[in-house]
Amino acid sequence: MQPASPAPPPADGPSGIPTAPMLATAVLGLSAATLGLLPWPPPVWSQSSLWLVADVPGALWVFLLVGAVVSIATAVALTWREADLGPRDLLAWAWSALVVLAAAALLWNALYAAALSTIDFGAPIPIFHWLFTFIPAVLAGSLFRHRGRRARWTAALGTGVVTVPLFALSWSLLIPGLSLAGVANTLWATGILGVAPLAVGVAAAGAMGGGAADSARVS
């Protein structure tokens, strides 16, 4: 009896990079950029608070937490499937913990941005914002350094399913008011400060490792 044929591999781009995480990042990012511009009740910017934010309205908490959960759940489902991970794989849980930490950092950034929108803070100076998407991608590649290059690309791109939408959400809360100009501004800032650093991080992740793991063909 002939063994059953294996399931077809996931759809890849021309270079072997998985496309499903990129598509999910685009859809969630556009949704976050639009929904974040709605008139959500803002928190209070407070210098006396350790987190610089106080009195966060319940509606904003629910909105941000739902957005984070949807992004994390989508990223976990896609990355575990694409990288052939399972519940008994410690690497799967290490990667999942990484994206949860990244989401927590961006949730604080979103609250801080919403609080800043209530005061006259001048022009935003995003010096370190690019790190929100770059660092998780590089760390994910490091976790998967003993796997093949495609697995490292998958792990790094999977972080973007969480970090890019939450980055877009943060930026949109900084400039509330739903309009085409607002959406365009948010997408432009997210592309420059979020997507571009993510792409660099994915490239860096792919360059890690080497040896037999990279020479093996992933099917």
PAZA-205946 format. One record per residue (C-alpha): residue in three letters; x, y, z. Coordinates in steps of 0.2 Angstrom, whole numbers, padded with zeros to 4 digits, always signed. Layout:
residues N
ALAXYZ
...
//
This chain:
residues 219
MET+0000+0000+0000
GLN+0007+0017-0005
PRO+0008+0030+0009
ALA-0004+0044+0009
SER+0003+0060-0001
PRO+0009+0074+0010
ALA-0002+0090+0011
PRO+0003+0103-0001
PRO+0016+0116+0006
PRO+0009+0133+0011
ALA+0009+0147-0003
ASP+0026+0155-0004
GLY+0032+0171-0013
PRO+0045+0169-0027
SER+0060+0169-0015
GLY+0052+0156-0003
ILE+0046+0169+0009
PRO+0029+0164+0016
THR+0015+0176+0010
ALA+0001+0172+0023
PRO+0009+0182+0037
MET+0012+0197+0025
LEU-0006+0196+0019
ALA-0012+0195+0037
THR-0001+0210+0042
ALA-0008+0221+0028
VAL-0026+0217+0032
LEU-0024+0219+0051
GLY-0013+0235+0049
LEU-0026+0243+0037
SER-0040+0239+0049
ALA-0030+0246+0064
ALA-0026+0262+0055
THR-0044+0265+0051
LEU-0052+0260+0068
GLY-0039+0269+0078
LEU-0045+0286+0071
LEU-0062+0284+0078
PRO-0067+0295+0092
TRP-0061+0284+0107
PRO-0061+0292+0124
PRO-0043+0296+0128
PRO-0034+0293+0144
VAL-0025+0307+0154
TRP-0007+0311+0151
SER+0001+0312+0168
GLN+0019+0316+0173
SER+0016+0310+0190
SER+0012+0292+0184
LEU+0026+0279+0182
TRP+0018+0275+0165
LEU+0014+0293+0160
VAL-0004+0288+0158
ALA-0019+0289+0170
ASP-0037+0286+0170
VAL-0039+0275+0155
PRO-0057+0273+0149
GLY-0064+0256+0149
ALA-0070+0257+0131
LEU-0052+0261+0126
TRP-0045+0246+0136
VAL-0057+0234+0128
PHE-0053+0241+0110
LEU-0035+0239+0113
LEU-0035+0222+0121
VAL-0047+0215+0108
GLY-0035+0222+0094
ALA-0020+0214+0103
VAL-0029+0197+0106
VAL-0034+0196+0087
SER-0017+0200+0081
ILE-0008+0188+0093
ALA-0021+0174+0089
THR-0019+0177+0070
ALA+0000+0177+0072
VAL+0001+0161+0082
ALA-0010+0152+0071
LEU-0001+0157+0055
THR+0017+0155+0062
TRP+0014+0138+0071
ARG+0006+0131+0055
GLU+0019+0138+0043
ALA+0034+0133+0054
ASP+0027+0116+0058
LEU+0026+0120+0077
GLY+0015+0111+0090
PRO+0009+0113+0108
ARG+0024+0101+0114
ASP+0037+0112+0105
LEU+0046+0123+0118
LEU+0051+0134+0103
ALA+0033+0138+0099
TRP+0030+0144+0117
ALA+0046+0154+0117
TRP+0041+0163+0101
SER+0023+0166+0107
ALA+0030+0174+0123
LEU+0040+0185+0113
VAL+0025+0192+0103
VAL+0015+0194+0119
LEU+0029+0205+0126
ALA+0030+0215+0110
ALA+0011+0217+0111
ALA+0012+0223+0129
ALA+0025+0236+0124
LEU+0015+0242+0110
LEU-0001+0243+0120
TRP+0008+0255+0132
ASN+0014+0265+0117
ALA-0004+0266+0111
LEU-0011+0272+0128
TYR+0004+0285+0128
ALA-0001+0291+0111
ALA-0019+0292+0115
ALA-0014+0302+0131
LEU-0003+0314+0121
SER-0017+0317+0109
THR-0025+0327+0123
ILE-0011+0340+0125
ASP-0001+0351+0114
PHE+0015+0341+0112
GLY+0021+0349+0096
ALA+0027+0338+0081
PRO+0030+0320+0085
ILE+0049+0315+0085
PRO+0049+0296+0083
ILE+0067+0292+0087
PHE+0065+0275+0094
HIS+0049+0269+0086
TRP+0057+0258+0073
LEU+0063+0247+0087
PHE+0045+0241+0090
THR+0045+0230+0074
PHE+0063+0228+0072
ILE+0069+0220+0088
PRO+0055+0206+0089
ALA+0059+0201+0071
VAL+0077+0199+0075
LEU+0074+0190+0091
ALA+0062+0178+0083
GLY+0076+0174+0070
SER+0088+0171+0084
LEU+0076+0159+0092
PHE+0075+0149+0076
ARG+0093+0150+0071
HIS+0095+0131+0071
ARG+0080+0129+0059
GLY+0080+0133+0041
ARG+0080+0150+0033
ARG+0062+0149+0029
ALA+0058+0145+0047
ARG+0067+0160+0052
TRP+0058+0171+0039
THR+0042+0164+0045
ALA+0046+0167+0064
ALA+0051+0185+0060
LEU+0036+0189+0048
GLY+0025+0182+0062
THR+0030+0195+0074
GLY+0025+0208+0061
VAL+0007+0201+0062
VAL+0007+0208+0079
THR+0018+0223+0079
VAL+0013+0232+0063
PRO-0005+0233+0067
LEU-0002+0238+0085
PHE+0010+0251+0078
ALA-0003+0258+0066
LEU-0015+0258+0080
SER-0003+0268+0091
TRP+0000+0281+0077
SER-0019+0283+0073
LEU-0023+0286+0092
LEU-0010+0300+0091
ILE-0020+0309+0078
PRO-0038+0305+0081
GLY-0052+0310+0068
LEU-0057+0298+0054
SER-0053+0305+0037
LEU-0044+0299+0022
ALA-0029+0311+0026
GLY-0028+0303+0043
VAL-0028+0285+0036
ALA-0015+0290+0024
ASN-0004+0299+0037
THR-0005+0283+0048
LEU-0001+0271+0034
TRP+0014+0282+0028
ALA+0021+0283+0046
THR+0018+0264+0049
GLY+0026+0260+0032
ILE+0042+0271+0036
LEU+0044+0267+0055
GLY+0035+0250+0056
VAL+0036+0240+0040
ALA+0053+0246+0034
PRO+0062+0241+0050
LEU+0052+0224+0050
ALA+0058+0221+0033
VAL+0076+0224+0039
GLY+0073+0213+0054
VAL+0066+0199+0043
ALA+0082+0200+0031
ALA+0093+0199+0047
ALA+0083+0184+0053
GLY+0086+0175+0037
ALA+0104+0178+0037
MET+0106+0170+0054
GLY+0110+0151+0056
GLY+0118+0143+0041
GLY+0124+0126+0038
ALA+0114+0110+0035
ALA+0098+0119+0041
ASP+0098+0131+0027
SER+0104+0119+0014
ALA+0089+0108+0018
ARG+0074+0110+0007
VAL+0058+0114+0017
SER+0043+0106+0009
//
